[in-house]
Amino acid sequence: MPPIIEGPPEDGEAPRPLGKRLFWFALLWIGSLAAVAAVAYTLRAFIL
């Protein structure tokens, strides 16, 4: 299993493709947005 946090590529090792890196960035962004929305709506339900 590859490490989760990667440093700079080693000598002779190619960096990961840009599309794959952007996919993970977008996935984390959408996941965090959904988590914040879920917490906000949950708190709103308890307050009202």
GUKOL-708810 format. One record per residue (C-alpha): residue number from 0; chain; x negated, y negated, z negated; residue in one letter. Coordinates in steps of 0.5 Angstrom, whole numbers, padded with zeros to 4 digits. Last residue first. Layout:
BEGIN
<num=NUM&cadena=A&east=X&north=Y&up=Z&residuo=A>
...
! end
This chain:
BEGIN
<num=47&cadena=A&east=0070&north=-0050&up=-0032&residuo=L>
<num=46&cadena=A&east=0064&north=-0049&up=-0036&residuo=I>
<num=45&cadena=A&east=0063&north=-0042&up=-0035&residuo=F>
<num=44&cadena=A&east=0065&north=-0042&up=-0027&residuo=A>
<num=43&cadena=A&east=0060&north=-0048&up=-0026&residuo=R>
<num=42&cadena=A&east=0054&north=-0044&up=-0029&residuo=L>
<num=41&cadena=A&east=0056&north=-0038&up=-0025&residuo=T>
<num=40&cadena=A&east=0056&north=-0042&up=-0019&residuo=Y>
<num=39&cadena=A&east=0050&north=-0045&up=-0020&residuo=A>
<num=38&cadena=A&east=0046&north=-0039&up=-0022&residuo=V>
<num=37&cadena=A&east=0049&north=-0036&up=-0015&residuo=A>
<num=36&cadena=A&east=0047&north=-0042&up=-0011&residuo=A>
<num=35&cadena=A&east=0040&north=-0041&up=-0014&residuo=V>
<num=34&cadena=A&east=0039&north=-0034&up=-0013&residuo=A>
<num=33&cadena=A&east=0042&north=-0035&up=-0006&residuo=A>
<num=32&cadena=A&east=0037&north=-0041&up=-0004&residuo=L>
<num=31&cadena=A&east=0031&north=-0036&up=-0007&residuo=S>
<num=30&cadena=A&east=0033&north=-0031&up=-0003&residuo=G>
<num=29&cadena=A&east=0033&north=-0035&up=0003&residuo=I>
<num=28&cadena=A&east=0026&north=-0038&up=0002&residuo=W>
<num=27&cadena=A&east=0023&north=-0031&up=0001&residuo=L>
<num=26&cadena=A&east=0026&north=-0029&up=0007&residuo=L>
<num=25&cadena=A&east=0024&north=-0035&up=0011&residuo=A>
<num=24&cadena=A&east=0017&north=-0034&up=0008&residuo=F>
<num=23&cadena=A&east=0017&north=-0027&up=0010&residuo=W>
<num=22&cadena=A&east=0019&north=-0028&up=0017&residuo=F>
<num=21&cadena=A&east=0014&north=-0033&up=0018&residuo=L>
<num=20&cadena=A&east=0008&north=-0029&up=0016&residuo=R>
<num=19&cadena=A&east=0011&north=-0023&up=0021&residuo=K>
<num=18&cadena=A&east=0011&north=-0028&up=0026&residuo=G>
<num=17&cadena=A&east=0004&north=-0031&up=0025&residuo=L>
<num=16&cadena=A&east=0001&north=-0024&up=0026&residuo=P>
<num=15&cadena=A&east=-0003&north=-0022&up=0020&residuo=R>
<num=14&cadena=A&east=-0011&north=-0024&up=0020&residuo=P>
<num=13&cadena=A&east=-0016&north=-0020&up=0024&residuo=A>
<num=12&cadena=A&east=-0021&north=-0017&up=0020&residuo=E>
<num=11&cadena=A&east=-0028&north=-0017&up=0023&residuo=G>
<num=10&cadena=A&east=-0031&north=-0020&up=0016&residuo=D>
<num=9&cadena=A&east=-0025&north=-0020&up=0011&residuo=E>
<num=8&cadena=A&east=-0019&north=-0024&up=0012&residuo=P>
<num=7&cadena=A&east=-0018&north=-0030&up=0007&residuo=P>
<num=6&cadena=A&east=-0014&north=-0027&up=0000&residuo=G>
<num=5&cadena=A&east=-0008&north=-0023&up=0000&residuo=E>
<num=4&cadena=A&east=-0003&north=-0023&up=-0005&residuo=I>
<num=3&cadena=A&east=0002&north=-0017&up=-0005&residuo=I>
<num=2&cadena=A&east=-0004&north=-0012&up=-0003&residuo=P>
<num=1&cadena=A&east=-0003&north=-0007&up=0002&residuo=P>
<num=0&cadena=A&east=0000&north=0000&up=0000&residuo=M>
! end
